């Protein structure tokens, strides 16, 4: 019995010594000329660049009036050029052109979010929003907006930011676009993304992680001096075991198995 207790104690020690598991959120960032994919570790608040691509030359993303949105159902990115051609392109994750939704009139758009099965964008003039059919490009008015800020959507929730105008973030009802919450995180930014747990805000060369209910700052990570983040989109959130964790757990389980075998014999 003592032998078995010692083994179980050793298992507990091994598991406690296992490196902490990281939680990586895959984020796409518009950095002016390229769209860059990062893994944001929300445990350590660090970012690692994974890949990048340059979008088609028909679109200009070097402005705060741009937008990015990821569709998990379509596995594509939507990119908005709000200040130039006022066009939305649907791109593969390698930057290849999938579809062009055309232009959206003289009123500039800003920010982009995807809430299946529609796209959502801010209309700068009048601070209203529009919902857009991702296949045809047909658009209709949808509730209140925030002018020239970013848009984030997911898990039945919609957020818009007022950009440089006070730095407010507003949550809108998914049904009719009415305002349900408003907070001021203390950081003015344009890029906005939501992964169902955290809200991410791009400001200058930093991505801030916020509580989506209160706007409280949870963490931040710099992507590099001199780099500007104009728009953000979240691809996925996943748990990533650190190297060695699985090995330590396997050792512990093996020791338990040996203990049980010795008791039977």
C-alpha positions as CSV (number, residue, x, y, z in Angstrom):
1,X,0.0,0.0,0.0
2,X,2.9,2.3,0.9
3,X,4.5,1.5,-2.5
4,X,1.4,2.4,-4.3
5,X,1.0,5.7,-2.4
6,X,4.5,6.7,-3.2
7,X,3.9,6.0,-6.9
8,X,0.8,8.1,-6.9
9,X,2.6,10.9,-5.2
10,X,5.3,10.8,-7.9
11,X,2.6,11.0,-10.6
12,X,1.2,14.1,-9.0
13,X,4.6,15.7,-8.9
14,X,5.2,14.9,-12.5
15,X,1.9,16.4,-13.6
16,X,2.5,19.5,-11.5
17,X,5.9,20.0,-13.2
18,X,4.4,19.8,-16.6
19,X,4.8,23.1,-18.6
20,X,1.7,25.3,-18.7
21,X,-0.5,24.8,-21.7
22,X,-0.8,27.8,-24.1
23,X,-4.0,29.0,-25.8
24,X,-3.3,30.3,-29.3
25,X,-5.7,32.5,-31.1
26,X,-5.0,32.8,-34.9
27,X,-5.4,36.4,-35.9
28,X,-5.2,38.0,-39.3
29,X,-3.9,41.6,-39.4
30,X,-4.0,44.2,-42.1
31,X,-0.6,45.9,-41.9
32,X,-0.9,48.4,-44.8
33,X,0.6,46.4,-47.6
34,X,0.3,42.8,-46.5
35,X,-2.2,40.7,-44.6
36,X,-0.3,38.8,-41.9
37,X,-1.3,35.7,-39.9
38,X,-0.3,35.6,-36.2
39,X,-0.7,33.2,-33.4
40,X,-1.6,35.1,-30.3
41,X,-0.8,33.2,-27.0
42,X,-3.4,34.5,-24.6
43,X,-1.6,32.9,-21.6
44,X,1.8,34.6,-22.2
45,X,0.4,37.6,-24.3
46,X,2.9,37.1,-27.1
47,X,2.5,36.9,-30.8
48,X,4.3,34.8,-33.4
49,X,4.1,35.5,-37.1
50,X,3.0,32.5,-39.1
51,X,2.6,33.6,-42.7
52,X,1.6,36.6,-44.9
53,X,0.4,37.5,-48.3
54,X,-0.1,40.6,-50.4
55,X,-3.7,41.1,-51.6
56,X,-4.6,41.8,-55.2
57,X,-3.5,45.2,-56.5
58,X,-7.2,46.1,-57.2
59,X,-7.6,46.8,-53.5
60,X,-5.9,49.3,-51.2
61,X,-5.6,48.3,-47.5
62,X,-3.2,51.0,-46.4
63,X,-5.8,53.0,-44.5
64,X,-7.8,52.9,-41.3
65,X,-11.0,52.6,-43.3
66,X,-10.4,49.0,-44.2
67,X,-11.8,45.8,-42.8
68,X,-11.1,42.1,-42.4
69,X,-13.5,39.3,-41.6
70,X,-13.1,35.5,-41.5
71,X,-15.8,33.1,-42.4
72,X,-15.4,29.7,-40.7
73,X,-18.2,28.2,-42.9
74,X,-16.5,29.3,-46.1
75,X,-12.9,29.2,-44.8
76,X,-12.2,32.5,-46.6
77,X,-11.2,36.0,-45.7
78,X,-13.2,39.1,-46.7
79,X,-11.2,42.3,-47.3
80,X,-12.6,45.8,-47.5
81,X,-11.0,48.8,-49.2
82,X,-13.2,51.5,-47.6
83,X,-11.2,54.6,-48.5
84,X,-10.1,53.7,-52.0
85,X,-12.3,51.7,-54.4
86,X,-14.9,50.9,-51.7
87,X,-14.8,47.3,-52.8
88,X,-14.9,44.0,-50.9
89,X,-13.0,40.9,-52.1
90,X,-13.3,37.4,-50.9
91,X,-9.9,35.7,-50.7
92,X,-8.5,32.3,-49.9
93,X,-6.2,32.0,-46.9
94,X,-3.3,32.1,-49.4
95,X,-4.5,35.4,-50.8
96,X,-6.0,33.9,-54.0
97,X,-9.1,35.7,-55.3
98,X,-12.4,33.8,-54.7
99,X,-15.0,36.5,-55.4
100,X,-15.4,40.2,-55.9
101,X,-18.5,41.7,-54.3
102,X,-18.2,45.0,-56.3
103,X,-18.3,48.5,-55.0
104,X,-20.7,50.0,-52.5
105,X,-21.6,53.5,-53.7
106,X,-20.1,56.8,-52.7
107,X,-20.6,56.3,-48.9
108,X,-17.3,54.9,-47.6
109,X,-17.4,51.7,-45.5
110,X,-15.2,50.9,-42.5
111,X,-14.6,47.7,-40.6
112,X,-15.9,44.3,-41.5
113,X,-17.4,41.4,-39.5
114,X,-18.9,38.1,-40.5
115,X,-21.9,36.6,-38.6
116,X,-23.2,33.7,-40.6
117,X,-24.6,34.1,-43.2
118,X,-24.0,37.9,-43.6
119,X,-21.2,40.5,-43.6
120,X,-21.5,43.6,-41.5
121,X,-19.8,46.9,-42.1
122,X,-19.8,50.5,-40.8
123,X,-21.1,53.2,-43.1
124,X,-18.9,56.2,-42.3
125,X,-21.5,58.8,-43.3
126,X,-24.3,58.8,-40.7
127,X,-22.7,56.3,-38.4
128,X,-25.0,53.4,-39.5
129,X,-24.3,49.8,-40.4
130,X,-25.1,47.7,-43.5
131,X,-25.5,44.0,-43.8
132,X,-24.1,42.5,-47.0
133,X,-24.8,39.3,-48.8
134,X,-21.4,37.6,-49.1
135,X,-22.4,36.0,-52.5
136,X,-24.2,38.7,-54.3
137,X,-23.0,41.9,-52.6
138,X,-26.5,43.1,-52.0
139,X,-26.7,45.3,-49.0
140,X,-29.4,46.7,-46.6
141,X,-29.3,49.1,-43.7
142,X,-28.7,47.4,-40.3
143,X,-29.0,49.3,-37.0
144,X,-26.6,51.9,-35.6
145,X,-22.9,52.0,-36.3
146,X,-19.9,53.8,-35.1
147,X,-18.6,55.8,-38.1
148,X,-15.1,55.0,-39.2
149,X,-14.3,52.2,-36.6
150,X,-13.8,48.5,-36.8
151,X,-16.4,45.7,-36.7
152,X,-16.2,42.3,-35.0
153,X,-18.8,39.5,-35.0
154,X,-19.1,36.0,-33.8
155,X,-21.1,33.6,-31.5
156,X,-24.2,35.7,-32.0
157,X,-22.5,39.0,-30.9
158,X,-21.6,42.2,-32.8
159,X,-19.1,44.8,-31.8
160,X,-18.2,48.1,-33.4
161,X,-15.5,50.6,-32.5
162,X,-15.5,54.4,-32.9
163,X,-11.9,54.3,-34.0
164,X,-10.0,57.5,-33.1
165,X,-13.2,59.3,-31.9
166,X,-13.1,58.7,-28.2
167,X,-12.2,55.0,-28.4
168,X,-15.6,53.7,-27.6
169,X,-16.7,50.1,-28.3
170,X,-20.4,49.4,-28.8
171,X,-22.1,46.0,-28.7
172,X,-25.1,45.7,-31.0
173,X,-28.0,43.3,-30.8
174,X,-27.7,40.6,-33.6
175,X,-31.4,40.8,-34.3
176,X,-31.9,44.5,-35.1
177,X,-28.6,46.2,-34.6
178,X,-29.8,48.2,-31.5
179,X,-27.2,49.2,-28.9
180,X,-27.0,46.8,-25.9
181,X,-23.7,47.9,-24.3
182,X,-21.0,50.5,-24.5
183,X,-17.6,50.9,-22.9
184,X,-14.4,52.9,-23.2
185,X,-11.3,50.6,-23.0
186,X,-8.9,53.6,-22.8
187,X,-7.2,52.6,-26.1
188,X,-8.3,54.1,-29.4
189,X,-8.0,51.7,-32.3
190,X,-9.5,50.6,-35.6
191,X,-9.0,46.9,-36.0
192,X,-11.5,44.8,-34.0
193,X,-11.9,41.0,-33.8
194,X,-13.9,38.6,-31.5
195,X,-13.1,34.9,-30.9
196,X,-16.1,34.1,-28.7
197,X,-14.1,34.7,-25.5
198,X,-11.9,37.8,-25.9
199,X,-12.2,41.0,-27.9
200,X,-9.0,42.0,-29.8
201,X,-8.3,45.7,-30.7
202,X,-5.6,46.8,-33.0
203,X,-3.9,50.1,-32.2
204,X,-0.6,51.2,-33.7
205,X,1.8,48.3,-33.5
206,X,0.0,46.6,-30.6
207,X,-2.9,44.1,-30.3
208,X,-4.9,44.6,-27.1
209,X,-7.0,41.8,-25.5
210,X,-10.2,43.1,-23.8
211,X,-13.0,41.7,-21.8
212,X,-16.0,41.8,-24.2
213,X,-18.5,42.7,-21.5
214,X,-16.6,45.5,-19.6
215,X,-13.8,46.5,-21.9
216,X,-11.2,45.8,-19.2
217,X,-7.7,45.3,-20.5
218,X,-6.7,41.6,-20.2
219,X,-3.3,41.8,-21.9
220,X,-1.5,43.1,-25.0
221,X,1.2,42.1,-27.4
222,X,3.4,44.2,-29.8
223,X,3.8,43.0,-33.4
224,X,6.9,45.1,-34.0
225,X,7.9,48.7,-33.9
226,X,6.8,50.8,-36.8
227,X,4.0,48.4,-37.9
228,X,0.5,49.7,-38.0
229,X,-2.6,47.4,-37.5
230,X,-5.5,48.7,-39.5
231,X,-7.9,45.7,-39.3
232,X,-8.2,42.3,-37.5
233,X,-10.0,39.0,-38.1
234,X,-9.9,35.9,-35.9
235,X,-9.6,32.5,-37.4
236,X,-9.7,30.1,-34.5
237,X,-8.8,29.6,-30.8
238,X,-7.1,26.4,-29.8
239,X,-5.3,24.8,-26.8
240,X,-1.6,24.0,-27.6
241,X,0.2,21.6,-25.2
242,X,3.8,22.7,-24.5
243,X,6.6,20.3,-25.5
244,X,7.1,17.7,-22.8
245,X,3.6,17.9,-21.3
246,X,2.3,14.9,-23.1
247,X,5.4,12.9,-22.2
248,X,5.1,13.7,-18.5
249,X,1.5,12.7,-18.4
250,X,2.2,9.5,-20.3
251,X,4.9,8.6,-17.7
252,X,2.5,9.2,-14.9
253,X,-0.2,7.0,-16.5
254,X,2.3,4.2,-17.1
255,X,3.3,4.3,-13.4
256,X,-0.3,4.0,-12.4
257,X,-0.7,1.0,-14.8
258,X,2.3,-0.7,-13.3
259,X,1.0,-0.2,-9.8
260,X,-2.3,-1.8,-10.7
261,X,-0.6,-4.7,-12.4
262,X,1.6,-5.3,-9.3
263,X,-1.4,-5.3,-7.1
264,X,-3.1,-8.0,-9.2
265,X,0.0,-10.2,-9.1
